[in-house]
Amino acid sequence: MSLVITAAPAIEPVTLAEAKAHLRVDHGDEDALIASLVVTSRLHIEAALGLALVTQSWTESFDAWPAGREIELSLRPVRSVESVRVATTPSTVTTLAQSDFTLDGSAAGSRIVWSNSAARPAPGVAAKGIEIAFTAGYGSAAADVPAPIR
């Protein structure tokens, strides 16, 4: 399994002005440092909690299908699944129909549940034969992020 960001968040959950107010800094001498600390803090919280705070796009790859009808994604909450693609041969990629699965993107754990009738083609490559592109995050605005996390 591998997880790769394809589109970073457009904003941070905490603005530079909010961070400066919290730190009681009223000059601009440390703006670059404080802004970088906001980014670093977001990245740390996201990694530690398995969350995407502000809307961002990711691709997660798997070597094989798990047993059963569901596949758990590494981040939460997942807002949408853009595509599920399977490399059926080294040179052929099949995109599965959106109607073949349902997204359960709740904050408790994000997963894709497959329809009983949907056939999942086996990957024809040894590594990373299944690729899921998705959008995760609480929303596109800082106010969408739960206040205790912000």
N, C-alpha and C positions, 0 to 999 in steps of 0.2 A: 504494500500500500504506500502511496505517496500523495502528498497534498501540496498543491502549487497555487499560489495566488495569481489570478489573471487580470484583476482590476482592483487596485487598492481603494480604500474609502476616499471619497471626495473631500470629506471634512473629518475633523477629530471630534470626539464626544465632549471635549472641554476646550473652550476657546483660549487663546493667549490671554485675553483680558480677564477671563474667569480665573485662570491659573495665577496671574499676577495679583489679582485681588485676594485670592486665598493666601498667597505668600507675602502679602502686604508690600509688594514692590511697586513703586510709583514712578519709575524711570524706565527708559528704553535700553539701557546699557546691557541688560541680560536677556533681551527678547529672543535671540537666536538659541541661547542655552535653554530657556524655559520652554520654548516651542519644541525643541528636541526632546526634552524631558516628558512633555505631554505625549509625543509619539511613542517614546520608549515605554512609558507607563501603560498606554493602550495595548501595545504589543505584548507586554508582560502579562497583563490581565487576561487578554485573549488566549494566550498560550496556557496559562495556569488553569483557566476555567473551561477551556475548549469552546470558547464563544467567539462570535464575530459581533462586535458592538455596533458599528455603523455599516450600512449596506456595502458589500464587496463581493467580487466574483472569484470563484475557486474552481479548480479541477482536481478531482480525487481519482486515483488509479488503483486498480486491484488486479491481482494475478489471476484469480478464479472467482466464480460465484460462491458465496457461502451456502451452507446447507439451509434448507428452508426457503421461505418466500420473501424474506426481507434482507436488506443490506443497510447497515448502520453507517451513517456519515460521521466524519470526525469533528465537524463543527455544528454548532446550533446557535440560534434558530435558523433553519433553512427556509427561505421565502419562496424559492422556485427552483425547479430543475430545468435547465435549458436543453440538455441532451444526455442520453445514455448511449455510448458508442462502444461497439465490440469489434476488435480486430480478429475476424474469423480466419484470416490468413495473414501472412506478413504484408501483403499488398492490398488487402480488402478490408474495409471498415464498414460495418453495418450500424445504422442508427435505429434504435428501437423506437416504436411508436409511443407517444405520450399516453395513449389509452391503455398501454400494457402495464402501467404501474400507477400507484397513488403515493403522493408525498405526505408523510406525517412529519412536518417540520417544527413541531412544538419545541418549546424551550427545554423540556425535560429530556429530550433525545431525538435527534433527527434521523429518520429512516425512510427508505423507499420500500413499499410493499408491492409485490408483483401480483398481478391478476392470476387467478387459478388457471385460466385458459392461455395465458401468454407464454410462449416458448422463448426461452433465453438461449441464444446461440452460444456455444462454447467458444472461449477464446482460442485462437489458433496460434498464439505466440506464447512463449514461456513466461514473460514478465510484462506486467502492465497492459494486459489485453483488454481490460474493461476500463472505460474512462467516463466519469460522470462530471458534467459541468453544471454548476449550481450557483445561486446567489444566496448569500447568508447575511444576517444582521437584523437588528431590531427595527431599522428604518433608515431613511436617508438624512434625517435631521438629528441633531444632538439631543433634542428633547424626547426622541423616541427611545433612547437608551434609558433603562431603569435608573432612577436617581441614586439608589445605593451603590450601583456600579460606577456611575459617573464620579 
